């Protein structure tokens, strides 16, 4: 049980870090007037 909760917390941290990086990259694109598709690729 301990191992599973540790793994879940690690995954949550990774997801948060990726979300933060994604927002920073989008801001960089916006600031440089680069168009990008804002559609969520995982939605069907």
Buried (B, 14 or more C-beta within 10 A) or exposed (E): EEEEEEEEEEEEEEEEEEEEEEEEEEEEEEEEEEEEEEEEEEEE
